Amino acid sequence: MPADLMTDLSTNPSTAGVPARLPAAVLWDMDGTLVDTEPYWIAAEHELVAEHGGTWSHEQALQLVGNALTVSAQILREQGGVDLHPDAIVERLLGRVVDQVRERVPWRPGAVELLTALAEAEVPCALVTMSYATLAREVVGRGPAGAFRIMVTGDQVSRGKPHPEPYLVAAERLGVDPADCVAIEDSPTGIASALAAGVPTLGVEAVVPVPRQQGLSRAASLADVDPATLGRIAAGEVLDLTA
């Protein structure tokens, strides 16, 4: 990436005494971004495929990260040999992951702290996930109270990620311009959705690589991110916090 498209926090001029600009809203992906549930999904996929006598590799599982659940279900039918209707596959996977979340919510490092800081700064947050509302409610209900103003889930949109619809719906429901928000994502599919919606985007790698690309900010961990950092991204800076 050209140097003029990527800014490092440590090289920015001092803004001491200047109030930090904040994003109009922060739009959070869930699986892999807010919570480290991708291993839960992968385990559920392996269990279901094995039950139907098929084979399923870790590499195949990674290809499903960020997909709409109906898309993943069809792939499990075609490649994993799961002889169930796609809706039944989604129901089985969701049920298994919900059970695991009820036992333990695997928050990503820095996620709860950033949610709390955004609430204190009165920045509204939306959850934008291809998981269904059943799972999203379990996660949100175990997080900081009132952290999310709205949820947009995979069973509430007609076109899932990488289509921009989920992020456009979230911005519309919050009454904000997508360009004034920041999306936080962990997968190429989700990043593509947010960028296509015109939302400045921060990629935080989890189980799949988040390579550099034009217009994408990156961080190694949410523990390195605060509301002011997100404000800079919303203002048009492209930051690399992975070093």
C-alpha angles and dihedrals in degrees: 000000000000112000093238090062096056125059127190117214092227092061098051119111117256116273096186111159094014115113110244116247112235129206118259087237141343117233112203129201110213117206109065094359108057096015131020094236098133090095088054091054093046092050090049091051092051092049093050095046092048090050088058094046096252134124127243127183130205088242091056090049092053090056089064095056110122095006126133107265093240090055091050090048092054091050090051089053094048101037103022100042095236103163098205135103110269091246090055090049091052091049092051094048094045093049092052094048092046089054091053093047090052088057094047136350107218100209115197114245110277095006099113091042092052092047089051093048092050091050090051089050089049093239109151118232132205128195111225109185140152088218113097126258092258091068097033091057091052092053097042091046090058095048132077110313113262093004094136124053094192142358127221109192136183093257091055099059132062095214119040132201131332082042111085094232097099093055094041090052091050093051091046093051091050092046094235136124111256089224090061094054135074125227120206114207141163105196136062089237093055093041090053090052094051096045091047088055090054094249118144103241139210117200118205113185119232120153100342128049120266103205124196115271136166113284096009122120117205137200131183091220140001085237085076093054131082134171092268090055090052089048090058091051091049088051091058105268118136108214131194111202096162098096 
